[in-house]
Amino acid sequence: MTGDLARSAARGALFTMGAQLARILLQLLSVVILARLLTPRDYGLLTVALVIVGIGEIFRDFGLTSASVQAPSLSTGQRDNLFWINSALGTALAGIVFLVAWPLSRASGDPELLGIVQALSAVFIFNGAATQYRAHLMRDLRFRALATADVVSAALALVAAVGAALLGAGYWALVLQQLTAGGALLILLVSYGRWRPGRYSRRHEVGGLVRFGWHLVATNLITYGSSQVDTILVAARFGAVPLGLYNRAYQLVMTPLHQIRSPLTNVALPILSRAQDDRERFNGFVSAGQLALGYSLGLPLLLVCGMAEPVVAIMLGPRWEAAVPMLRFFAFAGALTTLSFVGYWVYVSRGLSRQLLQYSLVSTGIRVVCILVGSLFGVVGIAAGFAIAPAIAWPLSILWLSRLTVLPVRALYGGALRILLVSTCGAVASWAVSGAVEPIAGDWVALGAGLLSAAAAICPLLLIPQLRRDARTLLALARLTVRRRGGA
């Protein structure tokens, strides 16, 4: 990984990782505070509402963010047309969701959902207008601006939510958090974007971009639908309180994970798109990306799996103890999906949106079957099904993709196995030690002891030559990032 693209990737990774670390800290602070001010039912109600909002958000984006970023060239007129398409979609969806709130509230038997869903419909307007501003910054590799906008909007949303919760607003504090984040992000992206959209003009053809986006819409709908099967099952069969427990365990793992993976995608897609004509460089980015994701995210996730009891006690408090087994499964699932995430980068950067849709149909079927079978064993069974699905789908993903394009299959399989070896050794050690220490010394000491035991278990593994090579690759990436920061 050398040259301007490597330095751009390192610089982008620096800004995005720094910003996302800040957002993770904000998110963790939010979890610690709000979990003690709000109830599982409050979170359960918001979760049901966000399922509807999430479906609308897929149509609102219409895959046009990725279409804009991966396009070899994009004229000003095309960018303006895409802005108006996204804005129109956002406004239309806001109206549709506002109206859907009435039948949804009656069908669920929760009258509170009416106001929640109607208030959240405004998010579509904010995000519709912001879509192409974000894509514009991504195309220009302006990662510092993106990072700043994401962090500041998240901080303002947290302040608003905590303030409202302290005043006794209940679930409205969570609604306010969503609205504040969307509104603040729009204002910041517009201020950094430095362009004013012109009028829509048919002279600037965007049909190809829309067709590319449509394939991503279908793919994202399938992926999102399969990811919400568990939420729908928990809500329908077990009610708002178990759903709140399930959601907090899920969000404790997945929200920080998405906050890191999503902006890293903002860095990876434009870099891979520019390197796709150079096979060696492209494969180098893909392999290094998997190692960076796996060791920086997969390892900590499996440590969370091992130390779930003290993590839940510290982060959520004693009344959330029932979330412990669910947290274990979600952490395991997060580690596996992280290993396979580079596959998504390859699909999109290569323009393989139709093939991505086909694979998504297969992986969705696997996930739905696993979750439905797991539901026979209660809420924890649903979480277990959620974790088993990526263990089946991940090897298929690499094999499927290798038949479509040139891919370093052996390097990806080998890298993943090494990451899992290191992470599993650390997780087992942390589980054994933290479980023994917690009844005696408490949660914080158990957490510290678990981390130390994981480090002690992992260090001897560096005697293995392949793992030393991985460590050198990660150190090289870190040095490249630091040098770029020093020269920025």
Summary of the structure (lengths in Angstrom):
residues: 488
radius of gyration: 22.2
end to end distance: 18.7
largest distance: 72.7
contacts: 1743
relative contact order: 0.11
helix: 89%
strand: 0%
